[in-house]
Amino acid sequence: MLKNYFLTAFRNFRHNKIFLLINILGLSIGLSSALVIYLIVEHDLTYDHFEPGRDRIYRVVTDMQMAGTLFPIGGIPTALPPALRSEVPGLERVSNFETLSDETLCSIPSNAPGTPREFKGQANFILADGDYFGIVPYDWLAGSPRTALTGIYQVVLTESRAKTYFPDASFAQMMGRQIILYHTNRGDTLALTVTGIVRDLEKNSDFQFKGFVSLATVLGNVHLQTNYSSPDWGGVSSSTQLFVKLAPGVKAAGLESRLKTLLQEHNPKANKDSKNSMVFRLQPLSELHFNATYGTIGEHLASKSSLSGLLVVAAFLLLLGCINFINLSTAQAAGRAKEIGIRKTMGGSRRQLMGQFLTETFLVTCFASLISLGLTPVLLQVFSDFIPKDLHFSLANLQGLPVFLPGLILVVTVLSGFYPALFLSRFNPVLVLKNQAFAGSGASRKAILRRGLTVAQFFVAQVFIMGTLFTVKQIHFLLNKDMGFAKEGIVLVSLPYNRVNWQEPDARPSVMLNELHAIPGIRAASLAGELPAASGWSSRTLTFRDGKKEIESDVRVKSGDSNYLAVYRIRLLAGRNIRPSDSSKAYLINETYMHLLGFQNPEQIVNKQVDSTPVVGVVADFNLGSLHETIKPLVFSADSRGAHRLNIALKPSDAEGKLWTATIDRIRAAFGRVYPGEVFSYHFFDETIAKFYDSEQHISRLLKWATGLAVGISCLGLLGLVIYSTNLRAKEISVRKVLGASVLRILGLLSRDFLVLVGIAFVVASPLAWWAMNRWLNSFAYRTSLSWWVFVLSGLCMALIALVTLSIQTIRAAAANPVKSLRSE
């Protein structure tokens, strides 16, 4: 019986090659998309699943409220870990670590005389204690987790990092060797001894650190003590991470309650009123990879809403392929009616007929699956925005694939084949053999289900088109909106720190500025610590007193020299600019802070004092971050202690950009004179602004590809239906041509019904697209309008695409010689 099913299936495929090809292409696109999205989702959902007792591992995070503004922070005060270890029972492991700057430079002293080898930009070094390896298990290649990080100036390296530093040594020979870290964002110099080598984590994890410096090293370094061993319970830094592993039976809620008590004992002023508070919370390890509120410790933060969106896209694309199959299978019902009638007359049961049709569907799905495996590497590039850049998928090493792919084939077989099998197997053999199977019903061309499925296909395609146009429109608005400062032609150059002696003032930035002032292609140059708009920020609670009025506010803080306003063309509304002699003794404030303090006229607040510091001027409002958020209160001072970035405004370039190229070359030469031996690097400020909207750019690219795939599948199905319809109406077309109908008139006749279905899909899709895009735009403080022309344009695009698809076959049918079709009459 099974052999007969296969023989009949292949015979039917041979007679219907075009429809077979359309079905395979439609299903293969849907299956490929589902497979790729499965790989992406499976990758993100398996992060940090290898730690023993992972359901008992939590990160301690902090909810700080200052002047009524909530600040969720993924870090904790440095004083909390020792207090937690000594005063709170029920904890199996307590591990805190400090993340170091990615600008770390590593120097490897040579055994022979000569210059030590240097490795710049050595990312992923942390200060950790021994309990870290009790939270995250590693395979040890040399050394012991019990002793490797117990002393000062010790370091454990991963296998890849160790081989980079000591390429010619065995793991045993690496033990006891020395490396020197220059922590360039703080000026620390650490001479460290290698006490352990661990294998790199091969499983998905956010704990992708490459070097572990003993936390005890803090005790041997005065500067590190200042930053990492402060007994202050009030300061919270995201670089201070704390993970705990609860003992079996201990509840997270109980520990949170104990943390509240602990804070009250050590810092009674932490919760002085309803607008200023501090609360420690436990974040489960399972949320670490997905929670944007507190951020992740890894380089890749996933979004469950994005993953859900990907699954929806996969479901829609797969559904479109299944709809194609159902439409074409039911459309060919008349062509297979006699086959079914004869099989039933010869004793074939309905169950056997359904088995035959489901077998055919299964074979088509298997063919499509084979093609989809070949398409998967291509589609992985399409969805690359949702894949970490350092990860490469391989179908061979995914354990879930042998289960997922057969399951997917089975589901698609049932979705695509069950209804056509049910529909075809119910034909009455007597009516079929009398050519009356469809008598009076018009089911062969006008089936309600087929029309409904066609509308559904174009409904999905319309929604994708509208979504794509709106996201493109919003991104264009975000990138081109006036944010209150200049963005174009501004070059940012980070300056190296004085790692020889960080305690001494570094005069080189001033020398560098003098060099820049002599370059004719530069409009202005400023030394500053912060950009006008950045993803991170510093804030401070400031108090304004004016007679009986006292206003406490959380205020963003930025600093720079007196050229900062000129570089970014920030308007000064009243008062004066800051001066080099001001240091931090004078403030510029923005309009938002001025209004918050109760002033409407900028002149009125000049010379008033905020926290005993005079306000010397008011600047026009400008956005301090992405356009997702509104403008916040700001104070700007001349405090240059954190200044490490040159902000260089270039003069307008020529059409070829040669002027900018020449100017940057001169900046590079000046940098080499002031900082010999250092690596010069730069980027443009507008690139920083564009990175604010990486997520939106990813969504836009996803929608573009999803739209293309959805439209492609829908057009394949439409083409199949048109081919079937024109074949079925070949004699009608020939008669009309003989009676004088033009090709254009016949084209309109054949296309009208299908274009009506596209129009219905447009009417249904428009309200849903409006609702979805309005909801998405609500996440932006500043957003574009939901213009009516976007809906009209998407409808016209879909109609044009459908018309082109229809024309491929209808013009051919209308132009055919009527004699060939009427010869048999």
Backbone hydrogen bonds, N-H to C=O, Kabsch-Sander energy under -0.5 kcal/mol:
donor,donor_aa,acceptor,acceptor_aa,energy
5,Y,1,M,-2.1
6,F,2,L,-2.0
7,L,3,K,-2.4
8,T,4,N,-2.5
9,A,5,Y,-2.3
10,F,6,F,-2.6
11,R,7,L,-1.9
12,N,8,T,-2.3
13,F,9,A,-2.4
14,R,10,F,-2.0
15,H,11,R,-1.2
16,N,12,N,-0.9
16,N,13,F,-0.7
20,L,16,N,-2.2
21,L,17,K,-2.6
22,I,18,I,-2.4
23,N,19,F,-2.5
24,I,20,L,-2.6
25,L,21,L,-2.6
26,G,22,I,-2.5
27,L,23,N,-2.5
28,S,24,I,-2.7
29,I,25,L,-2.1
30,G,26,G,-1.8
31,L,27,L,-3.2
32,S,28,S,-2.6
33,S,29,I,-2.3
34,A,30,G,-2.2
35,L,31,L,-2.6
36,V,32,S,-2.7
37,I,33,S,-2.4
38,Y,34,A,-2.1
39,L,35,L,-2.0
40,I,36,V,-2.1
41,V,37,I,-2.9
42,E,38,Y,-3.1
43,H,39,L,-1.9
44,D,40,I,-2.1
45,L,41,V,-2.5
46,T,42,E,-0.7
46,T,43,H,-0.7
47,Y,44,D,-1.2
48,D,204,N,-2.7
49,H,46,T,-0.9
54,R,51,E,-1.2
56,R,53,G,-2.4
57,I,54,R,-1.4
58,Y,244,V,-2.7
59,R,283,Q,-2.9
60,V,242,L,-2.7
61,V,59,R,-0.6
61,V,281,R,-2.7
62,T,73,I,-2.8
63,D,279,V,-3.0
64,M,62,T,-0.7
64,M,71,F,-2.4
65,Q,277,S,-2.7
66,M,69,T,-2.7
68,G,275,K,-2.9
69,T,66,M,-2.1
71,F,64,M,-4.3
73,I,62,T,-3.3
76,I,237,S,-0.7
76,I,240,T,-1.2
79,A,232,D,-0.6
80,L,77,P,-1.5
83,A,79,A,-1.1
84,L,80,L,-2.6
85,R,81,P,-2.3
86,S,82,P,-1.9
87,E,83,A,-2.1
88,V,84,L,-1.5
92,E,90,G,-0.5
92,E,245,K,-2.4
93,R,245,K,-1.6
95,S,243,F,-3.0
97,F,241,Q,-2.1
98,E,127,L,-2.4
99,T,239,S,-2.1
100,L,125,F,-1.9
104,T,101,S,-1.0
105,L,182,Y,-2.2
106,C,119,F,-2.8
107,S,180,I,-3.2
108,I,117,R,-3.2
117,R,108,I,-1.6
119,F,106,C,-3.1
122,Q,104,T,-3.6
123,A,121,G,-1.3
126,I,211,G,-2.1
127,L,98,E,-2.6
128,A,126,I,-0.6
128,A,213,V,-3.0
129,D,96,N,-0.6
132,Y,129,D,-1.6
133,F,130,G,-1.1
134,G,131,D,-1.3
135,I,131,D,-1.0
135,I,132,Y,-0.8
136,V,132,Y,-2.6
140,W,138,Y,-0.6
141,L,139,D,-0.5
141,L,197,I,-2.7
142,A,197,I,-1.7
147,T,144,S,-0.9
148,A,144,S,-2.2
150,T,147,T,-1.2
154,Q,151,G,-0.6
155,V,193,T,-2.2
156,V,212,F,-2.3
157,L,196,G,-2.3
158,T,210,K,-2.2
159,E,198,V,-2.0
162,A,158,T,-2.8
163,K,159,E,-2.3
164,T,160,S,-1.3
165,Y,161,R,-1.9
166,F,162,A,-2.9
169,A,166,F,-1.4
174,M,170,S,-1.6
175,M,171,F,-1.0
176,G,194,V,-2.8
177,R,174,M,-2.1
179,I,192,L,-2.3
180,I,107,S,-3.0
181,L,179,I,-0.5
181,L,190,L,-2.8
182,Y,105,L,-3.2
183,H,181,L,-0.7
183,H,188,D,-2.4
184,T,182,Y,-1.5
186,R,183,H,-2.0
187,G,183,H,-2.8
188,D,183,H,-0.9
190,L,181,L,-2.7
191,A,189,T,-0.5
192,L,179,I,-3.3
192,L,190,L,-0.7
193,T,153,Y,-2.3
194,V,177,R,-2.9
195,T,155,V,-2.6
196,G,155,V,-0.8
197,I,142,A,-2.3
198,V,157,L,-2.3
199,R,139,D,-3.0
208,Q,206,D,-1.6
209,F,207,F,-0.7
210,K,124,N,-2.6
211,G,124,N,-1.7
212,F,156,V,-3.0
213,V,126,I,-3.2
213,V,211,G,-0.5
214,S,154,Q,-2.7
215,L,128,A,-2.6
217,T,214,S,-1.9
218,V,215,L,-1.7
219,L,216,A,-1.5
220,G,217,T,-1.3
221,N,218,V,-1.2
225,Q,221,N,-2.3
226,T,222,V,-1.7
227,N,223,H,-1.4
228,Y,224,L,-3.3
229,S,225,Q,-1.8
237,S,76,I,-0.9
240,T,237,S,-1.3
241,Q,97,F,-2.9
241,Q,239,S,-0.9
243,F,95,S,-3.2
244,V,58,Y,-2.7
245,K,93,R,-2.5
246,L,56,R,-2.7
246,L,244,V,-0.5
247,A,90,G,-2.2
250,V,247,A,-2.2
255,L,251,K,-1.5
256,E,252,A,-2.4
257,S,253,A,-1.9
258,R,254,G,-1.9
259,L,255,L,-2.6
260,K,256,E,-1.8
261,T,257,S,-1.8
262,L,258,R,-2.5
263,L,259,L,-2.3
264,Q,260,K,-1.9
265,E,261,T,-2.0
266,H,262,L,-1.9
267,N,263,L,-3.0
270,A,267,N,-2.0
271,N,268,P,-0.6
272,K,269,K,-0.9
273,D,276,N,-1.3
276,N,273,D,-0.9
277,S,65,Q,-1.8
279,V,63,D,-1.8
281,R,61,V,-2.5
283,Q,59,R,-3.3
283,Q,281,R,-0.6
285,L,57,I,-2.1
287,E,284,P,-1.9
288,L,284,P,-0.5
288,L,285,L,-1.2
290,F,287,E,-1.4
291,N,287,E,-2.0
292,A,290,F,-0.9
295,G,291,N,-1.1
301,L,299,E,-0.5
302,A,289,H,-2.4
302,A,300,H,-0.6
307,L,303,S,-2.5
308,S,304,K,-2.4
309,G,305,S,-2.3
310,L,306,S,-2.4
311,L,307,L,-2.2
312,V,308,S,-2.1
313,V,309,G,-2.4
314,A,310,L,-2.6
315,A,311,L,-2.5
316,F,312,V,-2.6
317,L,313,V,-2.6
318,L,314,A,-2.5
319,L,315,A,-2.5
320,L,316,F,-2.5
321,G,317,L,-1.7
322,C,318,L,-2.0
323,I,319,L,-2.6
324,N,320,L,-2.1
325,F,321,G,-1.7
326,I,322,C,-2.5
327,N,323,I,-3.0
328,L,324,N,-2.6
329,S,325,F,-2.5
330,T,326,I,-2.6
331,A,327,N,-2.2
332,Q,328,L,-1.3
333,A,330,T,-1.4
336,R,332,Q,-1.1
336,R,333,A,-0.7
337,A,333,A,-0.6
337,A,334,A,-0.7
340,I,336,R,-2.1
341,G,337,A,-2.7
342,I,338,K,-2.7
343,R,339,E,-2.2
344,K,340,I,-2.5
345,T,341,G,-2.3
346,M,342,I,-2.1
347,G,344,K,-1.5
348,G,343,R,-3.0
353,L,349,S,-2.0
354,M,350,R,-2.5
355,G,351,R,-2.0
356,Q,352,Q,-2.0
357,F,353,L,-2.3
358,L,354,M,-2.5
359,T,355,G,-2.0
360,E,356,Q,-2.0
361,T,357,F,-2.1
362,F,358,L,-2.6
363,L,359,T,-2.4
364,V,360,E,-2.3
365,T,361,T,-2.6
366,C,362,F,-2.2
367,F,363,L,-2.5
368,A,364,V,-2.5
369,S,365,T,-2.2
370,L,366,C,-2.1
371,I,367,F,-1.9
372,S,368,A,-2.5
373,L,369,S,-1.8
374,G,370,L,-1.0
375,L,371,I,-1.8
376,T,372,S,-1.6
378,V,375,L,-0.5
379,L,375,L,-2.4
380,L,376,T,-2.2
381,Q,377,P,-0.9
381,Q,378,V,-0.7
382,V,378,V,-1.1
383,F,379,L,-2.1
384,S,381,Q,-1.2
386,F,383,F,-1.9
387,I,384,S,-1.7
391,L,388,P,-1.7
397,N,394,S,-0.8
398,L,395,L,-0.8
399,Q,397,N,-0.8
401,L,398,L,-1.1
403,V,400,G,-0.8
404,F,400,G,-2.7
405,L,401,L,-2.6
407,G,403,V,-1.6
408,L,404,F,-2.7
409,I,405,L,-2.5
410,L,406,P,-2.3
411,V,407,G,-2.4
412,V,408,L,-2.6
413,T,409,I,-2.3
414,V,410,L,-2.2
415,L,411,V,-2.9
416,S,412,V,-2.9
417,G,413,T,-2.6
418,F,414,V,-1.9
421,A,417,G,-2.3
422,L,418,F,-2.5
423,F,419,Y,-3.2
424,L,420,P,-2.9
425,S,421,A,-1.9
426,R,422,L,-0.5
426,R,423,F,-0.7
427,F,424,L,-1.1
432,V,428,N,-2.4
433,L,429,P,-2.3
434,K,430,V,-0.8
435,N,432,V,-1.8
436,Q,431,L,-3.6
437,A,431,L,-0.5
439,A,436,Q,-1.0
441,S,438,F,-1.8
442,G,438,F,-1.1
445,R,442,G,-1.3
446,K,442,G,-2.6
447,A,443,A,-0.7
451,R,447,A,-2.0
452,G,448,I,-2.7
453,L,449,L,-2.7
454,T,450,R,-2.1
455,V,451,R,-2.5
456,A,452,G,-2.2
457,Q,453,L,-2.2
458,F,454,T,-2.1
459,F,455,V,-2.2
460,V,456,A,-2.2
461,A,457,Q,-2.1
462,Q,458,F,-2.3
463,V,459,F,-2.3
464,F,460,V,-2.2
465,I,461,A,-2.3
466,M,462,Q,-2.8
467,G,463,V,-2.7
468,T,464,F,-2.4
469,L,465,I,-2.4
470,F,466,M,-2.2
471,T,467,G,-2.3
472,V,468,T,-2.3
473,K,469,L,-2.0
474,Q,470,F,-2.5
475,I,471,T,-2.7
476,H,472,V,-2.3
477,F,473,K,-1.8
478,L,474,Q,-2.6
479,L,475,I,-2.5
480,N,476,H,-1.2
481,K,477,F,-1.4
483,M,481,K,-0.7
486,A,568,Y,-2.8
490,I,487,K,-0.7
491,V,489,G,-0.6
491,V,648,I,-3.2
492,L,683,H,-3.0
493,V,646,L,-2.1
495,L,644,H,-2.9
499,R,497,Y,-1.5
504,E,501,N,-1.1
507,A,505,P,-0.7
511,V,507,A,-1.6
512,M,508,R,-2.8
513,L,509,P,-2.2
514,N,510,S,-2.0
515,E,511,V,-1.9
516,L,512,M,-2.0
517,H,513,L,-2.1
518,A,514,N,-0.6
518,A,515,E,-0.8
519,I,516,L,-2.0
522,I,519,I,-1.5
523,R,649,A,-2.9
524,A,649,A,-1.4
526,S,647,N,-2.2
528,A,526,S,-0.6
528,A,645,R,-2.4
529,G,559,S,-0.9
530,E,559,S,-0.9
534,A,624,L,-2.1
538,S,557,V,-0.5
540,R,555,V,-2.4
542,L,540,R,-0.7
542,L,553,S,-2.7
544,F,551,I,-2.8
545,R,609,Q,-0.7
546,D,549,K,-2.6
548,K,546,D,-0.5
549,K,546,D,-1.5
551,I,544,F,-2.7
553,S,542,L,-2.7
555,V,540,R,-2.9
555,V,553,S,-0.6
556,R,633,P,-2.6
557,V,538,S,-2.7
558,K,635,V,-2.1
560,G,637,S,-1.9
561,D,527,L,-1.0
564,Y,561,D,-1.6
567,V,563,N,-2.4
568,Y,564,Y,-2.0
569,R,565,L,-0.7
570,I,565,L,-1.8
573,L,571,R,-0.6
573,L,618,V,-2.7
574,A,618,V,-1.5
576,R,616,V,-2.7
582,D,579,R,-1.8
583,S,579,R,-0.6
583,S,580,P,-0.5
585,K,582,D,-3.0
587,Y,614,P,-2.5
588,L,636,F,-2.6
589,I,617,G,-2.0
590,N,634,L,-1.4
591,E,619,V,-0.9
594,M,590,N,-2.0
595,H,591,E,-2.8
596,L,592,T,-2.1
597,L,593,Y,-1.8
598,G,595,H,-1.4
599,F,594,M,-2.1
604,Q,601,N,-1.5
605,I,601,N,-0.6
605,I,602,P,-0.9
606,V,602,P,-0.7
607,N,615,V,-3.8
608,K,605,I,-2.2
610,V,613,T,-2.9
611,D,543,T,-2.1
613,T,610,V,-1.4
615,V,608,K,-3.2
616,V,587,Y,-2.5
616,V,614,P,-0.8
617,G,587,Y,-1.0
618,V,574,A,-2.1
619,V,589,I,-2.6
620,A,571,R,-2.6
623,N,483,M,-2.2
629,E,626,S,-1.4
635,V,556,R,-2.3
636,F,588,L,-3.1
637,S,558,K,-2.0
638,A,583,S,-1.7
640,S,638,A,-0.5
643,A,640,S,-1.3
644,H,528,A,-1.0
645,R,528,A,-1.4
646,L,493,V,-3.3
647,N,526,S,-3.2
648,I,491,V,-2.9
648,I,646,L,-0.6
649,A,524,A,-3.0
649,A,647,N,-0.6
650,L,489,G,-3.2
650,L,648,I,-0.6
651,K,521,G,-2.7
657,G,654,D,-1.3
661,T,657,G,-1.8
662,A,658,K,-2.6
663,T,659,L,-2.3
664,I,660,W,-2.8
665,D,661,T,-1.9
666,R,662,A,-1.7
667,I,663,T,-2.2
668,R,664,I,-2.5
669,A,665,D,-2.0
670,A,666,R,-2.3
671,F,667,I,-2.5
672,G,668,R,-2.2
673,R,669,A,-1.5
674,V,670,A,-2.0
675,Y,671,F,-3.3
678,E,675,Y,-1.8
683,H,492,L,-1.5
685,F,490,I,-2.7
686,D,487,K,-0.6
687,E,684,F,-1.1
688,T,684,F,-0.9
688,T,685,F,-0.7
689,I,685,F,-1.7
690,A,686,D,-2.1
691,K,687,E,-1.6
692,F,688,T,-0.7
692,F,689,I,-1.2
693,Y,690,A,-1.5
694,D,691,K,-1.5
697,Q,693,Y,-2.5
698,H,694,D,-2.6
699,I,695,S,-2.4
700,S,696,E,-2.5
701,R,697,Q,-2.5
702,L,698,H,-2.6
703,L,699,I,-2.7
704,K,700,S,-2.3
705,W,701,R,-2.2
706,A,702,L,-3.1
707,T,703,L,-2.9
708,G,704,K,-2.4
709,L,705,W,-2.8
710,A,706,A,-2.9
711,V,707,T,-3.0
712,G,708,G,-2.3
713,I,709,L,-2.7
714,S,710,A,-2.6
715,C,711,V,-2.7
716,L,712,G,-2.0
717,G,713,I,-2.2
718,L,714,S,-2.6
719,L,715,C,-2.8
720,G,716,L,-2.2
721,L,717,G,-2.3
722,V,718,L,-2.4
723,I,719,L,-2.6
724,Y,720,G,-2.4
725,S,721,L,-3.0
726,T,722,V,-3.0
727,N,723,I,-2.0
728,L,724,Y,-2.3
729,R,725,S,-1.8
730,A,727,N,-1.0
733,I,729,R,-2.6
734,S,730,A,-2.1
735,V,731,K,-2.6
736,R,732,E,-2.2
737,K,733,I,-2.0
738,V,734,S,-2.4
739,L,735,V,-1.9
740,G,737,K,-1.5
741,A,736,R,-2.9
746,I,742,S,-2.2
747,L,743,V,-2.5
748,G,744,L,-2.2
749,L,745,R,-2.2
750,L,746,I,-2.6
751,S,747,L,-2.0
752,R,748,G,-1.8
753,D,749,L,-0.6
755,L,751,S,-2.5
756,V,752,R,-2.1
757,L,753,D,-1.4
758,V,754,F,-1.8
759,G,755,L,-2.3
760,I,756,V,-2.3
761,A,757,L,-2.2
762,F,758,V,-1.9
763,V,759,G,-2.2
764,V,760,I,-2.2
765,A,761,A,-2.4
766,S,762,F,-2.1
768,L,764,V,-0.8
769,A,765,A,-2.7
770,W,766,S,-2.4
771,W,767,P,-2.3
772,A,768,L,-2.6
773,M,769,A,-2.7
774,N,770,W,-2.2
775,R,771,W,-2.0
776,W,772,A,-2.0
777,L,773,M,-2.6
778,N,774,N,-1.1
779,S,776,W,-1.6
780,F,777,L,-1.9
781,A,627,L,-1.3
782,Y,627,L,-1.6
787,S,785,S,-1.7
790,V,787,S,-1.0
791,F,787,S,-0.7
792,V,788,W,-1.9
793,L,789,W,-2.8
794,S,790,V,-2.3
795,G,791,F,-2.3
796,L,792,V,-2.6
797,C,793,L,-2.5
798,M,794,S,-2.4
799,A,795,G,-2.4
800,L,796,L,-2.6
801,I,797,C,-2.6
802,A,798,M,-2.6
803,L,799,A,-2.5
804,V,800,L,-2.5
805,T,801,I,-2.2
806,L,802,A,-2.8
807,S,803,L,-2.4
808,I,804,V,-1.3
809,Q,805,T,-0.7
809,Q,806,L,-0.7
810,T,806,L,-2.8
811,I,807,S,-1.5
812,R,807,S,-0.5
813,A,809,Q,-2.6
814,A,810,T,-3.0
815,A,811,I,-2.1
816,A,812,R,-0.6
816,A,813,A,-0.7
820,K,817,N,-0.9
821,S,817,N,-0.7
822,L,818,P,-2.1
823,R,819,V,-1.1
825,E,822,L,-1.5
